[in-house]
């Protein structure tokens, strides 16, 4: 199996919304974003699947060494070998890959966050950094696009936190800020029970509204000149916003059952968003001075 095939299989097996959006990219960019996503899955799986914290930390340190080898041309893992082959084509900063690993290690060190401000560092490392690497792969001209990538990453992570709130709480991790739990009268124990009380619903609506604010902020920050090159992120946003809509339409009952979109719906949403962005790009080019 080639490194690229390994990354392809890793990304496809995750069933993620991200993978659905990769299909509309040119081959080289598709290879790069798939390898980046496979890297994220590998380091995320270390924390989620390893039961021994000592072993998890050792494995994350192994990945830090592997990132160092990647930038020395000595990669040994299929994922880093795939990335290594792409370094001449894309500006993928070593410190960003290390930040992703640091974000995963935060799950071993921190099991709850006092305030939303405290949570933002985790969201940055777990998602915004991935967005910043992604825009390098997709290509951009205007540096304002980096702000878009940062805030879209926050929006994605907040959506994930809401969707996975019970699963995470059962693992002992509560990402919803503690001051907001107190504000709405919800305990950590409540988050492990399949009951959607009025208090829980109000808390979750508050979280969903904040996520939507970040989506809107990100869209407003994306310059028109870079919109078409960044269409993959916009396709992802289409899928994630649909997931947020599903959560809202279901009455925020994420403690009662997991809410997902089917692969067919994800693909349809991706196709629709891609078609919309192509039309918008043609209109932009017609109106361009």
C-alpha positions in Angstrom: 0.0 0.0 0.0 1.4 3.4 -1.0 1.4 6.3 1.5 -1.3 8.1 -0.5 -3.5 5.0 -0.4 -3.0 4.7 3.3 -4.1 8.3 3.8 -7.1 7.8 1.5 -8.2 4.7 3.5 -7.7 6.5 6.8 -9.8 9.5 5.7 -12.5 7.4 4.1 -13.0 5.1 7.0 -13.6 8.0 9.4 -17.0 8.8 7.7 -16.2 12.5 8.3 -17.9 15.5 6.7 -14.5 16.7 5.6 -13.8 13.7 3.4 -17.0 14.4 1.4 -15.7 17.8 0.4 -12.3 16.6 -0.8 -13.7 14.9 -3.9 -14.1 18.3 -5.7 -10.4 19.3 -5.5 -7.7 18.9 -8.2 -5.6 15.7 -7.7 -2.6 17.3 -6.0 -4.6 19.4 -3.6 -6.8 16.4 -2.9 -3.7 14.3 -2.0 -2.4 17.1 0.3 -5.6 17.7 2.2 -6.3 14.0 2.5 -2.8 13.5 4.0 -3.3 16.4 6.4 -6.6 15.0 7.5 -5.1 11.5 7.9 -2.4 13.0 10.2 -5.1 14.6 12.3 -7.0 11.3 12.6 -3.8 9.5 13.6 -3.0 11.8 16.5 -6.6 12.2 17.5 -7.0 8.4 17.7 -4.0 8.2 20.1 -6.0 10.0 22.8 -9.4 8.5 22.0 -8.3 4.9 21.7 -5.4 4.5 24.0 -6.6 3.5 27.5 -3.2 4.0 29.2 -2.4 7.7 29.6 1.4 7.0 29.9 1.4 5.2 26.6 -0.8 7.9 25.0 1.8 10.6 26.0 4.6 8.4 24.7 2.9 8.0 21.4 2.2 11.7 21.0 5.9 12.3 21.7 6.7 9.7 19.0 4.6 11.8 16.6 6.4 14.9 17.6 9.7 13.2 16.7 8.1 11.9 13.4 7.1 15.5 12.5 10.7 16.5 13.0 11.8 13.7 10.8 9.3 14.8 8.2 10.9 18.1 7.8 14.4 16.5 7.6 13.2 14.2 4.8 13.3 11.1 7.0 9.6 10.3 7.5 8.9 6.7 8.5 5.1 6.6 8.8 2.9 6.4 5.7 1.1 9.6 6.7 4.2 11.7 7.1 5.7 10.1 4.0 2.7 11.3 2.1 3.1 14.8 3.5 6.8 14.7 2.9 6.2 14.2 -0.8 4.1 17.4 -0.9 6.3 19.9 1.1 7.8 21.3 -2.1 4.3 22.1 -3.4 2.6 23.5 -0.3 3.8 25.7 2.6 2.8 23.4 5.5 4.4 24.9 8.7 6.0 22.4 11.1 4.9 24.4 14.1 1.2 24.0 13.0 1.5 20.2 12.9 3.1 20.3 16.4 0.2 22.6 17.6 -2.3 19.9 16.5 -0.4 17.4 18.6 -0.4 19.8 21.5 -4.2 20.1 21.1 -4.6 16.4 21.4 -2.4 16.3 24.5 -4.7 18.9 26.1 -7.3 16.1 26.2 -5.0 14.3 28.6 -4.3 17.3 30.7 -7.5 19.3 30.9 -10.9 17.7 31.4 -13.0 20.8 31.8 -12.7 24.5 31.0 -13.7 27.3 33.3 -14.7 29.8 30.7 -15.2 30.1 26.9 -12.0 32.1 26.8 -10.1 29.1 28.2 -11.7 26.8 25.7 -10.6 28.9 22.7 -7.0 27.7 22.9 -8.2 24.1 22.6 -10.4 25.0 19.6 -7.5 26.9 18.0 -5.2 23.9 18.3 -7.7 21.3 17.5 -9.4 23.0 14.5 -8.2 26.5 13.6 -4.6 25.3 13.0 -6.0 22.7 10.6 -7.9 25.5 8.8 -4.7 27.6 8.5 -2.9 24.6 7.0 -5.8 23.9 4.7 -5.9 27.4 3.2 -2.2 27.0 2.3 -3.2 23.9 0.4 -6.2 25.5 -1.3 -4.4 28.7 -2.1 -5.1 32.3 -1.2 -4.0 35.8 -2.2 -5.5 38.0 0.6 -4.2 37.5 4.2 -7.7 38.2 5.5 -8.4 34.7 4.4 -6.3 33.5 7.4 -8.9 35.2 9.7 -11.6 33.3 7.9 -9.8 30.0 8.4 -9.2 30.7 12.1 -12.9 31.5 12.8 -14.3 28.7 10.6 -12.1 26.3 12.5 -13.6 27.5 15.8 -17.1 27.1 14.3 -16.4 23.5 13.3 -15.0 22.6 16.7 -18.0 24.2 18.6 -20.3 22.2 16.4 -18.4 19.0 17.1 -18.5 19.7 20.9 -22.3 20.1 20.8 -22.8 17.0 18.7 -20.5 14.9 20.9 -21.3 16.4 24.3 -22.7 13.2 26.0 -20.0 10.9 24.5 -17.3 13.3 25.7 -18.9 13.6 29.2 -19.0 9.9 29.6 -15.2 9.9 29.0 -14.8 12.5 31.7 -14.3 15.4 29.3 -16.6 18.5 29.4 -15.8 21.1 26.9 -18.8 23.3 27.6 -17.5 26.1 29.8 -18.2 25.5 33.5 -19.5 29.1 34.1 -22.1 28.5 31.4 -23.1 25.2 33.0 -23.7 27.0 36.2 -25.5 29.9 34.4 -28.1 27.5 32.9 -28.3 25.2 36.0 -26.8 22.1 34.3 -24.4 19.7 36.1 -21.7 17.6 34.5 -23.8 14.6 35.6 -26.7 15.9 33.6 -24.6 15.6 30.4 -24.3 11.9 30.8 -28.0 11.2 31.1 -30.4 10.8 28.0 -32.7 13.6 29.2 -33.2 16.9 27.5 -34.6 19.2 30.2 -35.5 22.8 29.5 -32.3 23.9 31.2 -30.2 21.6 29.0 -32.1 22.7 25.9 -31.4 26.4 26.7 -27.7 25.6 27.3 -27.4 23.8 24.0 -29.2 26.5 22.1 -26.8 29.0 23.5 -23.9 26.9 22.3 -25.4 26.5 18.8 -26.0 30.2 18.5 -22.4 30.9 19.4 -21.3 28.4 16.7 -23.5 30.2 14.1 -22.0 33.5 15.1 -18.5 32.1 14.2 -19.7 30.8 10.9 -21.2 34.2 10.0 -18.0 35.9 11.1 -15.8 33.6 9.1 -18.0 34.0 5.9 -17.8 37.8 6.3 -14.0 37.7 6.6 -13.5 35.6 3.4 -12.5 38.0 0.5 -14.3 37.5 -2.8 -11.0 37.0 -4.6 -10.2 33.9 -2.5 -13.7 32.5 -2.2 -13.5 30.0 -5.1 -10.0 28.7 -4.1 -11.4 28.2 -0.6 -14.6 26.4 -1.8 -13.7 23.2 0.0 -13.9 24.9 3.3 -17.3 26.4 2.2 -18.5 22.9 1.3 -17.5 21.7 4.8 -19.3 24.6 6.3 -22.5 23.7 4.3 -22.4 20.2 5.8 -21.6 21.3 9.3 -24.4 24.0 9.2 -26.8 21.3 8.1 -25.7 19.2 11.0 -26.4 22.2 13.3 -29.8 22.6 11.7 -30.5 18.9 12.4 -29.6 19.3 16.0 -31.8 22.4 16.3 -34.8 20.8 14.5 -34.5 17.7 16.7 -34.9 19.9 19.8 -31.2 19.7 20.9 -31.7 16.1 21.9 -28.0 15.2 21.5 -28.0 13.5 24.9 -30.6 11.1 23.8 -29.1 10.0 20.5 -26.2 10.9 18.2 -27.2 13.1 15.3 -25.5 12.5 12.0 -26.0 13.2 8.4 -26.0 10.2 6.0 -23.1 9.8 3.5 -25.6 10.4 0.7 -26.8 13.6 2.2 -23.3 14.8 2.8 -22.4 14.1 -0.8 -25.5 15.9 -2.0 -24.7 18.9 0.1 -21.1 18.9 -1.1 -22.3 18.8 -4.7 -24.8 21.6 -4.1 -22.3 23.9 -2.5 -19.7 23.2 -5.1 -22.2 24.0 -7.9 -23.2 27.2 -6.1 -19.6 28.3 -5.7 -18.8 27.7 -9.4 -21.7 29.9 -10.4 -20.7 32.6 -7.9 -17.1 32.5 -9.2 -18.3 32.9 -12.8 -20.4 35.9 -11.7 -17.4 37.3 -9.9 -15.1 37.0 -12.9 -17.7 38.6 -15.2 -18.0 41.6 -12.8 -14.2 41.9 -12.2 -12.7 45.1 -13.5 
